[in-house]
Amino acid sequence: QVGPLKQQAEVAKRYLTLRDELRVEEVSAWMDALDKLREQSRAIAGDYEAAKSGLDAARRELEALYSRSEALAERMRQKDVEAEQQRSRLSAAEAKVSEAEAEAAVLRNSIENSRQSAERMRGELSEQTERAETIAGQIEEHQKRIAEIDARAKSLEADAASAQNVMDGRRMRIENREHEAAEAGDELTKQIVELRSTDSRIAMLSEMEKEYEGFAGAVKTVMREARRGTLRGVHGTVAELLRADERCTLAIETALGAAIQNVVVDTQDDGRRAIELLKRRDAGRATFLPLDTIRGGRLDRIPSEDEGCLGLAVDLASFDGRYRNIFENLLGRTLVAETLSDAVAISRKNGNRLRIVTLDGQLINAGGSMTGGSASRNAGILSRRAELEKLQGSRGRLAKARDELAARVETLKRELASARYELDVAAQELQSVNNELASLRAERRTTENAAAQLELLRQSISGDSQTRAKALADMEAGAESARRELAAREERIGELRTEAARIKEEIAAATQKKLEVEGERTKTDRAVQEKNNALLDMERTCARFEQKKLSAELEEKQLLDKLW
């Protein structure tokens, strides 16, 4: 019997030697894989930093384009103010032309009246008494006409004051609407930028969900083949089949740990086929949870009376009832506490036999070991899905606010156009009233001059011949002076018309310049839109590099777990 025992001892010794050699080879292979993975991580980190730097530069360029667009809008508003000023100058010039023409008409009437009066004086010297009575009647008629003119002028002055008040009111309304439109336009731009940013984030997170970013390569392979129909009986990853509210998401994610990437299948045969596929493709390893074999379990006693204890993790998550055994198996023996202090107190009270996770992601294992530190609330798989659902819910509100602001801007534009039209109408009415007033004033001066001349004629008729002759000479001298003044007025009218034409040309030039600035702003707005699209592409690129970086870090952690 010594021979067989010796032979068995040699076999055992040989087995131990081969096992140690195999362990050395495995460790060597893992170290090589770890070195390659770290080199790949450094390359990905470099690409990520470069993409992030390009993204920052693109954002600065976009801010510059927004500033340029605002500057062009301000220039357009300045051009509108300049055009309004030019129109006011044109209105004033045209009013001066009308006034000068009215004065010229007065002078023409005065000259004509003087001529007629002189002829009458020469022809009627022999009819002094009869003409004196006739002239007295004419003087009375002129005085009646002057009274009528004064009454009408008073009414027109009231109308002009009313029209001026209306114009002042319209101008105030235009200023208010312009201010409101500018504020609404700025708010609309902000809403559009926020909505585009939300759409970009939704698109990026949806793409990450679709491509299973953050999952191990083996899990990605299994889920892709399940979608193609190559693998049957695959329900999805634990992360896909589970939901948790925002408050408990980090705690559930921490409690699951690496199990969040486990794949739920119908049967063990389905899991076996998936594992065989991974082996054939050398695609890595994954954990499968068959529904027909996994059995759930729950703590016998939940210390719900302890301060800070929120209950079992499985009770704080939501899932389809057919997966209850799966999630009770994963989460049925883990408590959730509000804070780490609460968790420590609960663990001590229960003899350090419980596994407890806190809302901020700290973990106390059964036996008393602790895992914790800082944790990003948006880096995990469940957190990502919660953020996506939250963004999708808020997008509708953002779109509604944008549409309401756009409608408000259009309404303000229509009201502004209406107010400007009403201002133009009021200005035309005021100009019409002023023209009639100028005409009435000119007629009054003409009538007064005619009455004065008739009074002079009457006195001349009543006096001696020498007095009448002198009056006639004075009248002719006055007519000559009026003719010289008329020539000066006509020259002034020509100058005013030239100035009005020049102002019209300036208004046309200002309008053309505004159109050019508006075209430049349109180009800038298109550039803003193009830069926004480029920025979205760069943000997606940065997100992809970041996810690759996280995947590489996860694979490195898995290799380190194997080594230790």
KEKE-768754 format. One record per residue (C-alpha): residue in three letters; x, y, z. Coordinates in nm, 3 decimals, padded with zeros to 5 digits, always signed. Layout:
! residues N
 res       u       v       w
 ALA       X       Y       Z
...
! end
This chain:
! residues 564
 res       u       v       w
 GLN +00.000 +00.000 +00.000
 VAL +00.299 +00.235 +00.029
 GLY +00.344 +00.236 -00.350
 PRO -00.008 +00.364 -00.438
 LEU +00.007 +00.630 -00.165
 LYS +00.343 +00.750 -00.294
 GLN +00.203 +00.765 -00.644
 GLN -00.097 +00.966 -00.526
 ALA +00.133 +01.208 -00.340
 GLU +00.335 +01.267 -00.657
 VAL +00.017 +01.332 -00.855
 ALA -00.103 +01.582 -00.595
 LYS +00.235 +01.751 -00.594
 ARG +00.230 +01.772 -00.973
 TYR -00.122 +01.918 -00.963
 LEU -00.017 +02.189 -00.719
 THR +00.284 +02.277 -00.937
 LEU +00.069 +02.305 -01.252
 ARG -00.196 +02.506 -01.066
 ASP +00.066 +02.761 -00.953
 GLU +00.205 +02.787 -01.307
 LEU -00.148 +02.842 -01.442
 ARG -00.207 +03.115 -01.184
 VAL +00.119 +03.287 -01.287
 GLU +00.019 +03.273 -01.656
 GLU -00.327 +03.412 -01.579
 VAL -00.181 +03.698 -01.375
 SER +00.066 +03.774 -01.654
 ALA -00.214 +03.783 -01.912
 TRP -00.424 +04.007 -01.692
 MET -00.131 +04.247 -01.636
 ASP -00.074 +04.271 -02.013
 ALA -00.443 +04.342 -02.066
 LEU -00.433 +04.603 -01.788
 ASP -00.134 +04.780 -01.948
 LYS -00.310 +04.790 -02.285
 LEU -00.628 +04.914 -02.125
 ARG -00.444 +05.194 -01.943
 GLU -00.273 +05.301 -02.265
 GLN -00.612 +05.307 -02.438
 SER -00.756 +05.510 -02.145
 ARG -00.481 +05.772 -02.182
 ALA -00.554 +05.802 -02.556
 ILE -00.926 +05.838 -02.491
 ALA -00.857 +06.099 -02.221
 GLY -00.646 +06.298 -02.468
 ASP -00.921 +06.283 -02.731
 TYR -01.176 +06.388 -02.470
 GLU -00.972 +06.690 -02.356
 ALA -00.919 +06.797 -02.719
 ALA -01.291 +06.766 -02.794
 LYS -01.377 +06.954 -02.473
 SER -01.133 +07.235 -02.566
 GLY -01.294 +07.258 -02.912
 LEU -01.637 +07.267 -02.748
 ASP -01.533 +07.559 -02.523
 ALA -01.396 +07.748 -02.824
 ALA -01.720 +07.686 -03.016
 ARG -01.923 +07.818 -02.722
 ARG -01.712 +08.134 -02.713
 GLU -01.765 +08.179 -03.087
 LEU -02.139 +08.131 -03.037
 GLU -02.143 +08.397 -02.763
 ALA -01.957 +08.633 -03.000
 LEU -02.219 +08.569 -03.270
 TYR -02.500 +08.642 -03.021
 SER -02.326 +08.967 -02.926
 ARG -02.289 +09.064 -03.292
 SER -02.656 +08.987 -03.358
 GLU -02.756 +09.209 -03.063
 ALA -02.524 +09.486 -03.190
 LEU -02.682 +09.465 -03.537
 ALA -03.030 +09.479 -03.380
 GLU -02.924 +09.791 -03.189
 ARG -02.795 +09.944 -03.514
 MET -03.131 +09.870 -03.678
 ARG -03.311 +10.044 -03.392
 GLN -03.075 +10.340 -03.430
 LYS -03.153 +10.353 -03.802
 ASP -03.525 +10.355 -03.719
 VAL -03.465 +10.647 -03.480
 GLU -03.261 +10.830 -03.745
 ALA -03.533 +10.772 -04.005
 GLU -03.796 +10.901 -03.759
 GLN -03.584 +11.210 -03.697
 GLN -03.543 +11.264 -04.072
 ARG -03.920 +11.227 -04.121
 SER -03.972 +11.488 -03.849
 ARG -03.729 +11.720 -04.027
 LEU -03.907 +11.652 -04.358
 SER -04.245 +11.729 -04.198
 ALA -04.102 +12.054 -04.056
 ALA -03.952 +12.148 -04.395
 GLU -04.279 +12.075 -04.576
 ALA -04.462 +12.282 -04.313
 LYS -04.221 +12.568 -04.379
 VAL -04.281 +12.531 -04.755
 SER -04.657 +12.544 -04.694
 GLU -04.618 +12.849 -04.470
 ALA -04.392 +13.024 -04.722
 GLU -04.634 +12.947 -05.006
 ALA -04.919 +13.084 -04.795
 GLU -04.719 +13.401 -04.729
 ALA -04.640 +13.427 -05.103
 ALA -05.009 +13.389 -05.178
 VAL -05.077 +13.666 -04.930
 LEU -04.824 +13.887 -05.104
 ARG -04.971 +13.808 -05.447
 ASN -05.314 +13.888 -05.316
 SER -05.178 +14.205 -05.160
 ILE -05.011 +14.311 -05.485
 GLU -05.321 +14.232 -05.683
 ASN -05.536 +14.418 -05.432
 SER -05.301 +14.714 -05.444
 ARG -05.318 +14.717 -05.822
 GLN -05.692 +14.693 -05.823
 SER -05.719 +14.954 -05.551
 ALA -05.493 +15.191 -05.744
 GLU -05.703 +15.145 -06.055
 ARG -06.014 +15.205 -05.857
 MET -05.863 +15.514 -05.701
 ARG -05.776 +15.651 -06.045
 GLY -06.113 +15.562 -06.195
 GLU -06.327 +15.665 -05.908
 LEU -06.180 +15.994 -05.803
 SER -06.479 +16.163 -05.967
 GLU -06.724 +15.953 -05.773
 GLN -06.592 +16.032 -05.426
 THR -06.908 +16.026 -05.223
 GLU -07.066 +15.721 -05.386
 ARG -06.737 +15.533 -05.374
 ALA -06.685 +15.624 -05.010
 GLU -07.015 +15.456 -04.919
 THR -06.932 +15.156 -05.136
 ILE -06.587 +15.122 -04.976
 ALA -06.740 +15.144 -04.632
 GLY -06.964 +14.850 -04.724
 GLN -06.665 +14.653 -04.847
 ILE -06.474 +14.732 -04.528
 GLU -06.767 +14.594 -04.326
 GLU -06.770 +14.276 -04.536
 HIS -06.395 +14.233 -04.480
 GLN -06.441 +14.278 -04.107
 LYS -06.715 +14.011 -04.106
 ARG -06.484 +13.779 -04.295
 ILE -06.207 +13.847 -04.043
 ALA -06.445 +13.751 -03.759
 GLU -06.538 +13.427 -03.942
 ILE -06.168 +13.350 -03.996
 ASP -06.093 +13.408 -03.625
 ALA -06.372 +13.168 -03.520
 ARG -06.258 +12.900 -03.762
 ALA -05.892 +12.946 -03.662
 LYS -05.981 +12.903 -03.294
 SER -06.160 +12.574 -03.376
 LEU -05.863 +12.454 -03.585
 GLU -05.616 +12.544 -03.309
 ALA -05.817 +12.324 -03.071
 ASP -05.813 +12.045 -03.332
 ALA -05.434 +12.085 -03.374
 ALA -05.379 +12.061 -02.998
 SER -05.596 +11.750 -02.984
 ALA -05.407 +11.594 -03.278
 GLN -05.076 +11.675 -03.109
 ASN -05.194 +11.502 -02.790
 VAL -05.297 +11.199 -02.996
 MET -04.952 +11.191 -03.159
 ASP -04.779 +11.216 -02.821
 GLY -04.990 +10.926 -02.696
 ARG -04.908 +10.721 -03.007
 ARG -04.537 +10.789 -02.963
 MET -04.551 +10.676 -02.600
 ARG -04.737 +10.362 -02.706
 ILE -04.476 +10.293 -02.976
 GLU -04.193 +10.333 -02.724
 ASN -04.366 +10.097 -02.479
 ARG -04.432 +09.838 -02.749
 GLU -04.074 +09.862 -02.877
 HIS -03.944 +09.807 -02.522
 GLU -04.182 +09.515 -02.465
 ALA -04.094 +09.365 -02.805
 ALA -03.721 +09.391 -02.731
 GLU -03.764 +09.224 -02.390
 ALA -03.988 +08.952 -02.537
 GLY -03.739 +08.897 -02.820
 ASP -03.451 +08.855 -02.572
 GLU -03.657 +08.613 -02.361
 LEU -03.756 +08.419 -02.676
 THR -03.389 +08.385 -02.772
 LYS -03.309 +08.250 -02.425
 GLN -03.599 +08.001 -02.446
 ILE -03.483 +07.882 -02.789
 VAL -03.126 +07.833 -02.666
 GLU -03.248 +07.643 -02.356
 LEU -03.482 +07.425 -02.566
 ARG -03.202 +07.344 -02.811
 SER -02.970 +07.258 -02.523
 THR -03.241 +07.030 -02.375
 ASP -03.297 +06.862 -02.714
 SER -02.924 +06.807 -02.748
 ARG -02.902 +06.652 -02.400
 ILE -03.207 +06.430 -02.467
 ALA -03.060 +06.315 -02.799
 MET -02.725 +06.239 -02.637
 LEU -02.877 +06.047 -02.342
 SER -03.115 +05.858 -02.575
 GLU -02.824 +05.757 -02.795
 MET -02.630 +05.644 -02.488
 GLU -02.930 +05.436 -02.372
 LYS -02.969 +05.286 -02.719
 GLU -02.598 +05.197 -02.743
 TYR -02.580 +05.073 -02.379
 GLU -02.304 +05.322 -02.296
 GLY -02.152 +05.247 -01.957
 PHE -02.222 +04.872 -01.984
 ALA -01.953 +04.607 -02.019
 GLY -01.870 +04.489 -02.369
 ALA -02.015 +04.144 -02.305
 VAL -02.349 +04.294 -02.194
 LYS -02.358 +04.514 -02.506
 THR -02.294 +04.206 -02.725
 VAL -02.574 +04.007 -02.561
 MET -02.829 +04.290 -02.589
 ARG -02.741 +04.360 -02.954
 GLU -02.782 +03.994 -03.044
 ALA -03.110 +03.980 -02.850
 ARG -03.243 +04.274 -03.051
 ARG -03.139 +04.100 -03.374
 GLY -03.319 +03.781 -03.269
 THR -03.000 +03.572 -03.244
 LEU -03.063 +03.515 -02.873
 ARG -03.409 +03.431 -02.737
 GLY -03.552 +03.464 -02.391
 VAL -03.354 +03.782 -02.305
 HIS -03.567 +04.030 -02.105
 GLY -03.304 +04.301 -02.059
 THR -03.051 +04.427 -01.809
 VAL -03.134 +04.485 -01.443
 ALA -03.095 +04.859 -01.509
 GLU -03.357 +04.846 -01.786
 LEU -03.615 +04.651 -01.585
 LEU -03.593 +04.869 -01.272
 ARG -03.726 +05.216 -01.188
 ALA -03.659 +05.434 -00.883
 ASP -03.756 +05.788 -00.791
 GLU -03.490 +06.059 -00.806
 ARG -03.439 +06.059 -00.427
 CYS -03.355 +05.686 -00.410
 THR -03.180 +05.640 -00.746
 LEU -02.823 +05.669 -00.613
 ALA -02.899 +05.439 -00.317
 ILE -03.051 +05.168 -00.543
 GLU -02.763 +05.200 -00.788
 THR -02.508 +05.162 -00.506
 ALA -02.695 +04.865 -00.357
 LEU -02.694 +04.685 -00.692
 GLY -02.329 +04.758 -00.765
 ALA -02.199 +04.554 -01.059
 ALA -02.526 +04.353 -01.059
 ILE -02.692 +04.649 -01.231
 GLN -02.543 +04.509 -01.556
 ASN -02.672 +04.154 -01.499
 VAL -02.896 +04.021 -01.778
 VAL -03.237 +03.869 -01.698
 VAL -03.331 +03.565 -01.910
 ASP -03.621 +03.320 -01.912
 THR -03.434 +02.998 -01.833
 GLN -03.093 +02.857 -01.758
 ASP -03.079 +02.726 -02.114
 ASP -03.122 +03.082 -02.243
 GLY -02.835 +03.190 -02.019
 ARG -02.624 +02.898 -02.137
 ARG -02.676 +02.991 -02.503
 ALA -02.577 +03.351 -02.430
 ILE -02.260 +03.239 -02.249
 GLU -02.168 +03.005 -02.536
 LEU -02.207 +03.298 -02.779
 LEU -01.974 +03.512 -02.568
 LYS -01.720 +03.230 -02.559
 ARG -01.733 +03.181 -02.938
 ARG -01.682 +03.550 -03.000
 ASP -01.434 +03.600 -02.718
 ALA -01.658 +03.893 -02.617
 GLY -01.601 +03.882 -02.243
 ARG -01.809 +03.764 -01.949
 ALA -02.154 +03.854 -01.821
 THR -02.385 +03.742 -01.541
 PHE -02.730 +03.603 -01.626
 LEU -03.033 +03.576 -01.396
 PRO -03.273 +03.298 -01.512
 LEU -03.633 +03.356 -01.404
 ASP -03.687 +02.982 -01.359
 THR -03.408 +02.937 -01.100
 ILE -03.355 +03.265 -00.913
 ARG -03.542 +03.279 -00.585
 GLY -03.595 +03.593 -00.388
 GLY -03.531 +03.652 -00.024
 ARG -03.616 +03.924 +00.225
 LEU -03.492 +04.019 +00.568
 ASP -03.695 +03.851 +00.837
 ARG -03.715 +04.170 +01.040
 ILE -03.699 +04.527 +00.911
 PRO -03.596 +04.777 +01.182
 SER -03.843 +05.034 +01.053
 GLU -03.871 +05.186 +01.400
 ASP -03.502 +05.291 +01.392
 GLU -03.439 +05.656 +01.310
 GLY -03.350 +05.714 +00.943
 CYS -03.455 +05.366 +00.824
 LEU -03.653 +05.398 +00.500
 GLY -03.711 +05.025 +00.444
 LEU -03.582 +04.755 +00.211
 ALA -03.424 +04.868 -00.114
 VAL -03.652 +04.633 -00.310
 ASP -03.959 +04.810 -00.166
 LEU -03.827 +05.152 -00.280
 ALA -03.792 +05.042 -00.642
 SER -04.063 +04.966 -00.899
 PHE -04.063 +04.680 -01.151
 ASP -04.287 +04.429 -01.327
 GLY -04.429 +04.169 -01.088
 ARG -04.282 +03.879 -01.282
 TYR -03.932 +03.999 -01.183
 ARG -04.004 +04.004 -00.809
 ASN -03.781 +03.704 -00.735
 ILE -03.495 +03.868 -00.927
 PHE -03.510 +04.197 -00.742
 GLU -03.580 +04.042 -00.401
 ASN -03.270 +03.832 -00.463
 LEU -03.065 +04.145 -00.545
 LEU -03.220 +04.401 -00.308
 GLY -03.432 +04.206 -00.059
 ARG -03.161 +04.193 +00.206
 THR -03.040 +04.553 +00.176
 LEU -03.180 +04.835 +00.390
 VAL -03.189 +05.201 +00.283
 ALA -03.107 +05.471 +00.540
 GLU -03.126 +05.847 +00.506
 THR -02.772 +05.931 +00.619
 LEU -02.447 +05.752 +00.701
 SER -02.491 +05.833 +01.069
 ASP -02.834 +05.666 +01.063
 ALA -02.684 +05.364 +00.883
 VAL -02.403 +05.328 +01.138
 ALA -02.649 +05.344 +01.428
 ILE -02.879 +05.083 +01.268
 SER -02.583 +04.851 +01.191
 ARG -02.452 +04.868 +01.549
 LYS -02.795 +04.809 +01.694
 ASN -02.833 +04.492 +01.485
 GLY -02.489 +04.349 +01.554
 ASN -02.336 +04.455 +01.221
 ARG -02.534 +04.177 +01.050
 LEU -02.718 +04.402 +00.802
 ARG -02.623 +04.542 +00.462
 ILE -02.726 +04.911 +00.455
 VAL -02.699 +05.175 +00.182
 THR -02.761 +05.550 +00.226
 LEU -02.938 +05.795 -00.003
 ASP -02.604 +05.957 -00.094
 GLY -02.449 +05.624 -00.197
 GLN -02.252 +05.514 +00.115
 LEU -02.255 +05.140 +00.190
 ILE -02.217 +04.936 +00.512
 ASN -02.176 +04.564 +00.442
 ALA -02.283 +04.280 +00.666
 GLY -01.990 +04.225 +00.899
 GLY -01.926 +04.599 +00.942
 SER -01.704 +04.688 +00.641
 MET -01.783 +05.027 +00.485
 THR -01.759 +05.160 +00.129
 GLY -01.812 +05.526 +00.049
 GLY -01.688 +05.863 -00.055
 SER -01.801 +06.112 -00.318
 ALA -02.037 +05.996 -00.591
 SER -02.164 +06.183 -00.897
 ARG -02.542 +06.190 -00.909
 ASN -02.552 +06.190 -01.288
 ALA -02.280 +05.939 -01.375
 GLY -02.468 +05.613 -01.310
 ILE -02.688 +05.416 -01.546
 LEU -03.007 +05.463 -01.339
 SER -02.924 +05.830 -01.284
 ARG -02.883 +05.874 -01.657
 ARG -03.224 +05.724 -01.728
 ALA -03.384 +05.936 -01.453
 GLU -03.227 +06.249 -01.603
 LEU -03.353 +06.152 -01.951
 GLU -03.710 +06.105 -01.825
 LYS -03.693 +06.435 -01.635
 LEU -03.564 +06.619 -01.945
 GLN -03.833 +06.466 -02.166
 GLY -04.095 +06.583 -01.918
 SER -03.958 +06.939 -01.906
 ARG -03.916 +06.973 -02.285
 GLY -04.291 +07.012 -02.340
 ARG -04.304 +07.299 -02.092
 LEU -04.007 +07.467 -02.259
 ALA -04.162 +07.429 -02.607
 LYS -04.493 +07.572 -02.480
 ALA -04.314 +07.871 -02.325
 ARG -04.125 +07.927 -02.650
 ASP -04.445 +07.918 -02.858
 GLU -04.620 +08.156 -02.618
 LEU -04.327 +08.400 -02.636
 ALA -04.316 +08.376 -03.017
 ALA -04.688 +08.453 -03.033
 ARG -04.636 +08.743 -02.791
 VAL -04.356 +08.884 -03.011
 GLU -04.575 +08.863 -03.322
 THR -04.863 +09.032 -03.137
 LEU -04.633 +09.312 -03.024
 LYS -04.503 +09.355 -03.379
 ARG -04.858 +09.386 -03.509
 GLU -04.948 +09.633 -03.235
 LEU -04.630 +09.830 -03.309
 ALA -04.712 +09.845 -03.681
 SER -05.069 +09.953 -03.600
 ALA -04.945 +10.226 -03.362
 ARG -04.701 +10.354 -03.625
 TYR -04.977 +10.363 -03.882
 GLU -05.203 +10.553 -03.642
 LEU -04.915 +10.795 -03.571
 ASP -04.874 +10.858 -03.944
 VAL -05.248 +10.916 -03.982
 ALA -05.248 +11.159 -03.685
 ALA -04.944 +11.338 -03.831
 GLN -05.123 +11.376 -04.165
 GLU -05.432 +11.511 -03.988
 LEU -05.218 +11.758 -03.792
 GLN -05.042 +11.867 -04.112
 SER -05.379 +11.918 -04.281
 VAL -05.503 +12.129 -03.988
 ASN -05.181 +12.333 -03.984
 ASN -05.205 +12.392 -04.359
 GLU -05.563 +12.515 -04.325
 LEU -05.458 +12.736 -04.033
 ALA -05.174 +12.883 -04.238
 SER -05.412 +12.947 -04.526
 LEU -05.667 +13.113 -04.294
 ARG -05.399 +13.328 -04.135
 ALA -05.276 +13.432 -04.476
 GLU -05.632 +13.511 -04.582
 ARG -05.682 +13.712 -04.262
 ARG -05.370 +13.918 -04.329
 THR -05.485 +13.971 -04.688
 THR -05.831 +14.074 -04.571
 GLU -05.688 +14.307 -04.308
 ASN -05.459 +14.461 -04.569
 ALA -05.753 +14.498 -04.807
 ALA -05.965 +14.656 -04.534
 ALA -05.683 +14.891 -04.441
 GLN -05.632 +14.983 -04.803
 LEU -06.005 +15.044 -04.845
 GLU -05.999 +15.259 -04.534
 LEU -05.713 +15.453 -04.680
 LEU -05.903 +15.483 -05.007
 ARG -06.212 +15.603 -04.826
 GLN -06.009 +15.863 -04.640
 SER -05.841 +15.955 -04.963
 ILE -06.175 +16.005 -05.130
 SER -06.289 +16.217 -04.838
 GLY -05.976 +16.433 -04.843
 ASP -05.835 +16.667 -05.095
 SER -05.672 +16.563 -05.423
 GLN -05.320 +16.606 -05.289
 THR -05.389 +16.365 -05.005
 ARG -05.543 +16.115 -05.248
 ALA -05.243 +16.144 -05.477
 LYS -05.003 +16.087 -05.189
 ALA -05.208 +15.783 -05.073
 LEU -05.194 +15.643 -05.426
 ALA -04.816 +15.686 -05.432
 ASP -04.782 +15.516 -05.093
 MET -05.001 +15.230 -05.218
 GLU -04.786 +15.182 -05.526
 ALA -04.471 +15.196 -05.313
 GLY -04.624 +14.932 -05.086
 ALA -04.706 +14.719 -05.390
 GLU -04.346 +14.747 -05.512
 SER -04.217 +14.651 -05.167
 ALA -04.460 +14.357 -05.169
 ARG -04.329 +14.247 -05.512
 ARG -03.970 +14.249 -05.379
 GLU -04.078 +14.057 -05.073
 LEU -04.265 +13.811 -05.298
 ALA -03.948 +13.748 -05.498
 ALA -03.759 +13.680 -05.173
 ARG -04.036 +13.444 -05.058
 GLU -04.029 +13.253 -05.386
 GLU -03.652 +13.217 -05.357
 ARG -03.695 +13.087 -05.000
 ILE -03.961 +12.842 -05.122
 GLY -03.710 +12.707 -05.376
 GLU -03.448 +12.661 -05.103
 LEU -03.697 +12.483 -04.875
 ARG -03.805 +12.249 -05.153
 THR -03.439 +12.168 -05.224
 GLU -03.386 +12.093 -04.853
 ALA -03.699 +11.871 -04.847
 ALA -03.569 +11.677 -05.150
 ARG -03.232 +11.633 -04.980
 ILE -03.402 +11.504 -04.662
 LYS -03.603 +11.257 -04.870
 GLU -03.278 +11.130 -05.021
 GLU -03.130 +11.096 -04.670
 ILE -03.440 +10.900 -04.560
 ALA -03.403 +10.670 -04.862
 ALA -03.031 +10.624 -04.784
 ALA -03.108 +10.549 -04.417
 THR -03.375 +10.298 -04.524
 GLN -03.126 +10.129 -04.758
 LYS -02.864 +10.120 -04.482
 LYS -03.119 +09.961 -04.248
 LEU -03.194 +09.696 -04.510
 GLU -02.821 +09.625 -04.541
 VAL -02.785 +09.595 -04.161
 GLU -03.095 +09.373 -04.151
 GLY -02.941 +09.151 -04.421
 GLU -02.618 +09.133 -04.222
 ARG -02.815 +09.040 -03.910
 THR -02.998 +08.768 -04.105
 LYS -02.659 +08.626 -04.209
 THR -02.542 +08.644 -03.848
 ASP -02.858 +08.464 -03.727
 ARG -02.793 +08.191 -03.985
 ALA -02.435 +08.168 -03.861
 VAL -02.569 +08.138 -03.504
 GLN -02.795 +07.851 -03.610
 GLU -02.509 +07.676 -03.791
 LYS -02.279 +07.725 -03.493
 ASN -02.553 +07.587 -03.263
 ASN -02.576 +07.274 -03.480
 ALA -02.195 +07.238 -03.477
 LEU -02.199 +07.285 -03.098
 LEU -02.456 +07.006 -03.062
 ASP -02.233 +06.773 -03.269
 MET -01.931 +06.861 -03.054
 GLU -02.131 +06.801 -02.734
 ARG -02.229 +06.457 -02.863
 THR -01.863 +06.385 -02.947
 CYS -01.754 +06.488 -02.595
 ALA -02.026 +06.269 -02.445
 ARG -01.909 +05.969 -02.650
 PHE -01.548 +06.020 -02.542
 GLU -01.659 +06.054 -02.181
 GLN -01.856 +05.730 -02.197
 LYS -01.562 +05.551 -02.359
 LYS -01.346 +05.682 -02.074
 LEU -01.594 +05.550 -01.815
 SER -01.612 +05.212 -01.994
 ALA -01.232 +05.185 -01.995
 GLU -01.219 +05.272 -01.623
 LEU -01.484 +05.006 -01.552
 GLU -01.291 +04.739 -01.744
 GLU -00.972 +04.840 -01.560
 LYS -01.154 +04.804 -01.226
 GLN -01.281 +04.459 -01.327
 LEU -00.924 +04.347 -01.414
 LEU -00.796 +04.485 -01.084
 ASP -01.074 +04.295 -00.903
 LYS -00.956 +03.976 -01.071
 LEU -00.595 +04.043 -00.974
 TRP -00.685 +04.100 -00.609
! end
